[in-house]
Amino acid sequence: MKLQHGMRGPLVKGNLMLENFTDMLEDARKNKYGIGCINTPNLEYLRALIEAAEEVNVPLIIDHAEVHDSLIPLESMAPYMIEFAKKASVPVAVHVDHGESMNFIVRGLRAGYSSVMYDCSALPLEENIRRVRDFVEMVHPAGVSVEGELGVMPSTLDDTHGGSGGVAPYTDPEAAARFVEETGVDALAVTFGTSHGVYVEEPKVDLDHLRTLDEATGNVPLVMHGSSGVPIPDIQKAINLGVSKVNYYSYLAVDSSKFAAERMAENDSEGVPTFYHELVEEVYAHTKNQAIDLLRDFKNGHE
């Protein structure tokens, strides 16, 4: 399922050619499938996710989040992410996730990332609009796509995003309509019942509110953060209601850790030593299989 490029086309940086984030999301919106956007903070996840996308034959967005920068600097992963994306047999965009500081965002652009989530959602609406509009005007001529966020996404205590717990107000439809009109963003992250991190209880997404947001924002692709932990049928309903980018990470990462712990326990019970290089390869293979199932679900029946 190779996407057809519009006038924007791919972003060219030196001899590298990266898929255009905006073109990918517009095709997803038109055909009602979701593109998984999954963090790749290490080489095992990078390999697993791109190979899974190739097997399912779907586009993919890989990203590096600012909250992971203290664990592994963006510059350490960027060359691998870009090279893997360039060589993939399916469209892969390379994205800055939840960029709040301009320092981190500029580092991502210098490293060659082709799209940026400029997260000013914690600021007042006027300031959010002003900053995102100015940024869009600056980077659009270079072929860089921009995702904005309106509505503060809550975080659980087990999350690394640093947000507050509890329930946050949903994105206001009138404010969303104004935001996309005045900023010119290529995608908008909205809140309608999800949270970052691991849910204490099963989340209840407000699909009626999502429908209202989709109607208010016209043809702008919507983004669902905090998707991991949400029942797959609800994610698919959200895709049918305008969500084109599905951010998913926490539950996949926890599952990988659980698998690793189980394998180590099995080896211990059998008196067999666990070699790190063998363990990470087993985790990579397990994660790839999990990602294949996820990406098939996000495909939402589209061929």
DOFINU-150830 format. One record per residue: residue in one letter; x, z, y of N, C-alpha, C, CB in turn. Coordinates in steps of 0.001 Angstrom, whole numbers, plus 500000, padded with zeros to 6 digits. Atoms other than C-alpha are relative to their C-alpha. Glycine has a CB too. Layout:
% DOFINU-150830
AXZYXZYXZYXZY...
//
This chain:
% DOFINU-150830
M500854500000498815500000500000500000500895500000501241499031501236500002K499112500113498854502436498773502641499175499761501240501027498872499802L500821500122498804500987499259506089500401498793500824500100501257500840Q499747501099499081500670496349508481500278500579501383498799499007500038H499636499486498698502396497026511760499215499315501104501480499833500232G500590500558498791500671496580515067501102499621500959499025500995500657M499005500399499018502448495726518290501134501014500096499349499818501357R498949499000499892504337499007518205501089499736498984499432501401499815G499041500273501052505976498208514886500864501209499674500869498845500393P499127498904500381508716500318513317500963500354501129500774499643498739L498999499557499039511194502320515352501368499640499456499890501528500277V498671500419500427514687500850515169501035500858500708500235498491500293K498918499199499440517671503156515669501279499563499308499742501546499820G498818500558500615520959501412515076499593499063498892500915501100499471N500372500846501135520676499884511619498884500626499173501213499740499117L501072499340500724517853502219510616498651499514500476500099501505500153M501344500402499636514226501179510533499034501020499404499681498548499503L500939498978500428511595503890510397498576499554500265500284501323500705E501399500368499851507869503488509945499394500660501230499212500384498751N500642499488498798505681503950513003498867500943499629499477498850500868F500956498923500254503724507202512811498592499606500443500439501280500720T501312500347499455500882505879514987499316498928499165500136499526501442D500571501063500835500353502717512946499509500553498671501033498895499756M500367499413501278500286504757509758498686500781500106501121500914499500L501198499174499858497660507182511051498773499165500342500217501058501070E501137500857499670495468504443512501499457499315498755500401498955501043D500453500622501241495371502725509119499283501031499126501193499377499237A500636498937500783494549506039507425498609500306500536500862501272500014R501308499713499411491725506692509858499003498883499681500125500182501524K500865501149500251490315503204509428499497499981498558500743498703500310N500341500106501421490351503424505631499652501336499341501140499373499262K500444498675500454489467507139505348500828500548498830498541499934499593Y499128499250500901492472508431503460500889500888500868500862499037499083G499155499083499257494777511249504464501461499787499642499592501445499729I498566500093500241498539511056504873500564501422499972500711499123501097G499400498684500096500313514144503643501199500131500910500398500289498579C498837499670499171502737515710506102500545501311499455499628500112501548I499481498854500744504976518100504196501440500280500418499916499750498476N498660499597499586508049520047505225501014499698498893500025501500500359T498915500261500953511319519040503581501255500744500462500281498460499870P498860499224499515513737521892504357501209500004499078499575501393500231N498834500117500876516011521064501427499943498674499249500068501191499002L499886501300500660517157518123499349499054499880498814501429499770499541E500900500055501158515058519048496309498588499617500432499980501355499265Y501328500357499509511840518890498325499972498569500520499561500966501099L499940501366499485512913515681500018499906498996498862501291499778500797R500041500896501161513561513975496690498626500024499341501081500392498979A501270499856500725510411515347495067498863499312500740499665501482499793L501125500523499235508070514323497879500042498495500145499964500631501355I499931501454499847509336510822498465499770499313498657501364499579500591E500236500610501315509424510064494735498532500121499601500894500657498929A501432499848500289505886511436494414499192498957500764499515501424500365A500719500993499197504678509207497262500191498602499432500471500044501458E499741501314500591506323506206495634499190499826498711501512499820499715E500755500113501256504662506954492297498510499806500259500217501245499135V501423500118499675501220507351493871499740498762500857499508501265500729N500080501176499126501944504414496235499178500300501251499389498811499243V500659499604498752500897506160499438501050500254501075499122501264499787P499088499631498917502471506662502861500223501512500001499444499533501370L499649498581499941504098510011503609500643500297501346500954500392498835I499293499516498820505219511990506633500806501211499568499011500353501176I499146498850500283508190514295506124500400500605501334501263499596499152D499707499388498709509007516833508782500951501176499888498727500445500655H499185498789499894511302519592509931499376500837501100501524499674500304A500686499127499057509631522534511631501004500853500762498985500891499271E499104499181499190511202524480514457500199501379499381499454500137501420V499862498677500602510512527720512568500975500012498828498651500497499540H499037500068501099512766526494509740501417499768500489499613498904499038D498687500368499467515646525692512052501028501105499819499885499651501465S499056498904500206517170529153511629500438500095498544499380501321500443L499654500007501417517178528651507850500947498859499678498743499895499143I499138501166500154518647525161507871499848499158501261499640499174498705P500093500737498733519470523391511146499499498578499794501357499969500692L500545501357500034517660520150511860501084498977499708499314499668501319E498919500982500157520982518306512049500538499922498575501132500332500941S499530500014501386521787519284508458499103499153499105500076501420499457M500936500751500826518626517668507047499718498606500526498718500750499883A500417501278499395518031514790509488500634498772499360500331500006501460P499420501225500584520571512304508043499413499664498635501507500148499873Y500581500237501322519151512755504542498550499545500110500088501266499144M501403500368499829515545512581505682499862498557500460499324500934500999I500082501368499458516121509383507654500448498978498963500861499868501276E499502500955501000518143507719504898498994499841498859501368500462499441F501001500081501068515574508576502206498764499245500479499607501411499516A501176500683499458512746507392504467500239498501500102499637500567501377K499670501415499836514502504110505170499988499261498653501374499854500669K499880500656501306515057503383501481498733500093499153501148500600499239A501213499811500800511610504440500271499228498696499846499104501064500636S500792501206500247509346501782498753498612500087500611499883499752498514V501268499818499293506369503202500692500325500420501433499083501068499282P499738499587498619505994503888504443500231501504500103498838499593500903V499691498590499780507626507188505398500415500197501456501124500486499033A499641499646498626507709508619508918500740501329499988498736500079500912V499190498790499899510151511332509982499611500713501293501540499669499970H500770499339498951508532513946512198500571501367500370498561500151499561V499697498651499524509371516992514334498698500803499968500627499977501454D501220499222500163506832519673513376500024501244500886499815500399498533H500156498819499150505599522331515813501205500207500909499784501238499144G498943499867499014508247521590518403499456500678501250500602498625500345E500435499277498815507757524162521134501049499969501102499672501432499643S498933500031499003511146524171522860500502498564500168501167500945499591M499509501356499740512395520996524527501380499803499388500045499720501513N498676500100500616515859521767523179499885499510498566500722501355500041F500179500400501398514641521475519583499483498571499909499036500956499284I500579501338500017512600518365520330501047498942500315498849499909500992V498961500972499624515498516567522038501025499866498885500696500420501316R499093500078501148517756517445519123499411499114498911500291501405499442G500649500843500993515199515832516814500052498532500368498573500425499818L499966501390499542515035512675518907501419499432499901499484499899501451R498609500457500100518820512440519090500413499765498558500937501011500643A499686500166501420518966512834515324499326498776499404499588501236499227G500651501220500456516615509845514970498588500155499500500790499409498951Y501389499831500427513182511322514255499102499064500802499542501476500169S500819501046499385510434508819515009498702500500500609499685498961498988S501213499448499411507609511164516022500194501498500223498763499727499094V499842498604499597507167514588517567498641500659500153500794500104501312M501122499166499634504534517289517528500491500905501121499449500822498772Y499643499164498865504905518768520994498906501042500129500169499161501324D501009498949500114503101522075520550499999500894501237500245500842498741C500193499168498806501976523523523885498670500736499928500063499140501279S501354499480500174498779524967522426499842501439500485499610499916498550A500096498615499540499619528535523456499869500094501519501216500786499541L500070500016498540499604527483527123498575499735500473500951498941500571P501309500362499450496566527170529396499781498493499927499873500482501456L500344501413500178494751523840529095500702499101501010498499499813500111E499404500855498964496006522443532409501487499790499757499783500611501387E498564500100500230499627523200531569500296499234498718500627501392499938N499866500754501242499230521883528019499865498503500283498942500456498965I500218501407499663497862518605529385501181499447500790498700499832500803R498926500494499131500561518291532051501283499759499211500266500994501139R498738500135500738503488518895529717499949498880498971500344501308499310V500103501025501031502218516674526919499897498614500635498784500268499091R500103501290499312501265513859529332501376499528500471499032500103501199D498671500374499506504727513904530911500918499596498858500624501154500785F499154500315501148506374513891527494499622498648499400499892501101498936V500473501285500520504237510998526247500523498856500872498450499970499940E499521501041499080505137508960529326501499499771499851499674500379501449M498554500115500144508801509656528687500418499308498706500623501365500064V499501500478501292509044508812524972499270498785499441499920501098499012H500718501166500506506375506171524361500773498696500177498670499889500686P499246501257499858508562503389525828501106499830498966500601499925501375A498962500078501026511168504247523185499416499855498599500882501231500060G500635500168501299508609503834520371499763501295499250500820499107499165V500214498702500636508289507558519674498531500391500126500912501087500633S501394499568500016504819508795518688499914501495500267499334499654498654V500156498594499616503432512119519901498693500574499453500041500145501532E501158499212500424501079514638518305499892501212500917500121500438498496G500239498801499224499540517306520516499126500958499218499356499659501341E500885499034500648497605520436519633499160500689501060500808501039499177L500925499309499102494580521982521269499242501033499195499020499003500695G500544498899500782493397525373520084501137500664499255498901499513499019V498883499294500622495793528048518845499707500264498527500281501323500736M500166499812501438496193527956515078500454501398499605500788498933499213P499574498660500420496196531523513677500938499919498808498783500871499654S499083499912501126498811532594511149499749501282499239501459499930500471T500098498789500801498676535044508277501309500764500100499663499670498525L498793499192499954501222537830507900501114499410499153499701501403499545D499011500579500900502970535815505193500484498636500478499424499879498609D499633501300499463503602532837507466501219500136500893498829499377500774T498791499981499183506748531886509366499793499396501378501101499270499296H500226500653498719505092530225512358499940500975501171498732499212499944G499974499029498927504905533455514318498709500137500768501062499658500926G501281499902499313501258533083515284499331501331499713499086498855499590S500725498750500209498766535904515468499014499848498864499277500433501277G500962500047501077496493536818512612498587499978500545500189501178499068G501392499968499563492722536909512663499429498611500173499876500763501292V500702501261499805490299534201513654500158499550501438498509500132499634A499827500532498654491073532004516635498798499134500361501316499185500109P501099500883499597488479530118518672500277498564499553499793500053501533Y499841501399500378487863526579517466500322499158501230498730499476499305T499716500935498917489062523649519527498699499606500697500734498745499464D501183500362499224486582522944522321499878498480500082500064500619501418P500148501469499996485180519385521997500168499365501378498648499629499457E499869500576498656484930518780525755501451500016500445499128500767501010A498582499930499649488492519966526271500799498980499191500549501421499761A499298500971500846489626517772523349499835498586500542499483500073498555A500244501329499435487996514695524894500864499782501245498502499823500348R499172500100498800489744515382528176501485499912499649499750501199500917F498594499955500390493052516127526462500497498630499540500206501031498892V499540501292500515493279512824524575499952498929501085499149499569498798E500121500977498926492135510864527634501151500119500985498675500169500724E499009499793498952494639512416530030501443499997499509499726501284500684T498616499948500496497667512756527753500455498710499336500147501132499025G499607501202500732497582509542525729500680500286498676500906499175500841V499373499661501279498619511342522534499549499046498900499671501447499608D500287500880501131498727509393519289499219500725498896501302499440499432A500736499195500982497234512245517224499771501374500607500777500106498633L500342498693499456495576515566517939499735500996498872498774499894500923A500241498898500936495837518748515869498903500893500561501303500820499744V501155499219499551492588520706516057499775501181499061498730499114500071T500300498825500810491345524065514808498510500036499681500434501294500726F501406499907500429488141524414512789499868500887498762499427498591499706G500138499031501078488764527273510401501209500194499110498888499616499171T498805499853500830492251526881508911501016500911500682500627498626499708S498913499157499497495336529070509318501302499575499345499716501506499731H498702500182500640499045528746508696500234501121498993501135499965501052G499604498957500932500456530598505732499085500110498800500050501308500700V500763499740501220498817532135502669498739500777500364500856500785498955Y501284499391499647495141532988502987499747501278499216498868499017499759V500395498760500654493944536504502241498734499772499183499782501122501037E501202500398500725490596535044501198499796498503500221498744500826500469E500184501447499911489367531491500670499490499613501385499024499509498914P500404500404498650489136529750504026498659499287500011501053499104500614K501286500675499814485821528497505328500139499069501201498822501034500209V499831500964498918486312525330507311498628499568500520500817498769499519D501262500383499354483599524326509775499985498475500163499829500721501398L499999501461500002483054520670508946499051499438501058499613499474498620D500882500455498919480180520369511413500748499992501332498747500902500096H499216499967498762482536521401514187501028498870499999500707501372500168L499049501111500097485109518898512942499311498679500335500620499936498585R500746501221499688482460516165513106499806499861501513498629500005499281T500177500021498542481770517102516734501305499651500705499482501357500499L498697500318499417485491516977517529500343498524499825501089500867499369D499718501403500262485817513565515927499189499105500935499697499656498536E500835500783499087482914512227517985500506500100501433498546500467499925A499539499789498630484390513692521171501304499282500305500167501468500261T498664500552499763487878512254520701500117498514499699500997500741499179G499963501449500202486940508678519834500803499610498784500567499319501211N499242500538501125489446506834517669501346500674499792500209498541500193V498716499320500157492334509274517993500037500716498647500238501010501163P499914499304501292493473510420514522500127501508500199501195499475499184L499951498547499931492920514130513977500935500542498914498581500602499851V499024499377500894495382516478512276499482501350499545501372500154500694M500431498745500607494556519334509927501230500799499592499075499743498774H498921499090500375497192522084509917499410501117499153500725500575501261G500480498919500854496984524971507463499168499515498836499202500966500805S500823500584501072495620522689504745500251500636498643500257498517499905S499737499427501317497356524388501832499202501283499848501515500269499799G500914498878500234494978526909500320498551499635500228500364501153500884V501365500485499802491921524963501449499590499226498740499891499093501294P500431500753501186489886523666498470500097498493500232498560500378499621I499806501450499876490652520003497829498723499271500424500496499430498680P501209500695499545486995518922498160499771500139501505498791500529499254D500165499819498559486945520399501678501011499155500778500152501483500372I499011500871499351490165518569502572499505498563499988501379500102499295Q500503501378500091488613515328501357498814499766500929499597499680498562K501102500118499043485464515974503389500543499893501424499043501209499880A499387500059498671487661516582506426500598498621500262501083501083500141I499451501349499863489408513266505800498886499009500340500728499572498701N501135500895499723486037511523505770499442500195501404498893500226498979L500517499691498663485270513178509121501037499802501098499498501422500037G499059500354498945488334511929510974501401500533499877499474500440501248V498636499503500194491375513839509688500830498922499312500004501320499165S499135501032500561494171511353509060501343500560499537500226498906501020K498712499370500342497204513669508807499705501390499470500974500064501245V500278498739500686497098516572506363501305500769499848499332499753498608N498799499180500106499788519198506927499847501009498877500291500716501328Y500111499197501203500480521001503666501395500490499624499350499189498834Y498680499511500409503368523302502765499979501354499296500884500094501197S499826498618500463502918527061502195499719500180498517499106500914500783Y500379499769501400501121526960498849500902499216499047498529499609499771L499067500763500828503443524271497505501308500760499859500253498601500601A498749499247500028506483526365498442499879501250499137500417500384501415V500221498807500818505001529510496874499937499619498520498697500724500429D500100500454501391504194527554493704501381499678499429499088498763499902S498645500317500460507783526288493481500774501277499680500754499175501063S499307498723500219509093529857493806499482500691498737499820500928501222K500602499380501191506667531121491168500507499323498735498456499923500063F499495500736501158507769528385488775501444500399499700499904498480500241A498600499622500187511437529258489338500112501390499383500750499953501336A499974498636500531510759532952488688499586500026498530499079500913500822E500464500050501384508877532140485482501067499429499076498726499170499900R498948500602500825511688529927484205501149500981499786500524498707500652M498935499011500129514263532639484914499587501115499042500362500584501374A500496498953500893512095535220483150500005499521498552498583500433500412E499982500571501348511753532920480128501414499994499439499428498575500009N498605500020500451515511532485479938500491501406499687500899499354501062D499575498616500232516068536231480266499430500537498694499568500897501168S500637499492501222513596536965477481500624499412498737498507499693500022E499362500663501140515451534531475231501501500245499965499727498507500044G498568499719499953518883535836476211500834498800500414500463500485498665V499319501221499563519777532502477791500338500118501485499118498740499733P499665499931498579521676532384481101499300498899500794501511499900500192T500597500999499109520063530577484019501091499451500908498827500612500841F499023500646499131522370528089485704499267499422501210500789498886499235Y500681500388498766521469527436489318499752498504500072500807500439501200H500160501454499868522053523681489184498924499464499066501323499294499717E501062500417500914519749523375486190498642500473500500500262500541498588L501261499451499501517095525607487737499441499164501144500195501441500457V500526500757498855516851523629490985499514498624499572501071499858501089E500486501286500494516486520400489020498635500156499333501006499390499012E501313499744500602513610521923487058498947500227501085500064501223499054V500928499770498892512017523098490309499665498690500688500591500997501010Y500227501323499407512447519622491788498981499205499181501328499218500099A500914500770500852510689518010488786498593500591500038500519499962498548H501312499344499934507878520584488874499323499712501337500142501523499793T500562500246498668507385520168492629499541498561500141501026500327501086K500399501411499949507284516396492265498647499808499317501073499103499331N501279500138500702504467516670489717498852500610500794500080500653498624Q501032499387499169502546519042491976499658499097501182500458501381500497A500212500870498843503020516676494912499253498726499616501338499643500643I500727501184500467501792513712492874498501500288499980500491499571498589D501422499643500035498487515503492295499431500123501413499797501318499232L500468499829498623498199516450495969499799498659500699500989500852500789L500070501281499290498924512974497285498898499109499435501346499275499923R501139500732500576496415511464494860498693500510500595499976500141498454D501205499432499399493818513857496232499840499540501459500047501542499928F500064500428498600494685512961499842499669498517500105501326500293500711K500296501428500017494387509286498915498503499744500093500561499359498739N501440499975499781490678510022498714499287498758499473499719500153501461G500644501166500602489836507079496464500403498669500602498541500141500106H499606501254499365491502504503498735501059499291499162500527500256501425E499008500814500729493396501691497042500601498964500926499360499307498772
//
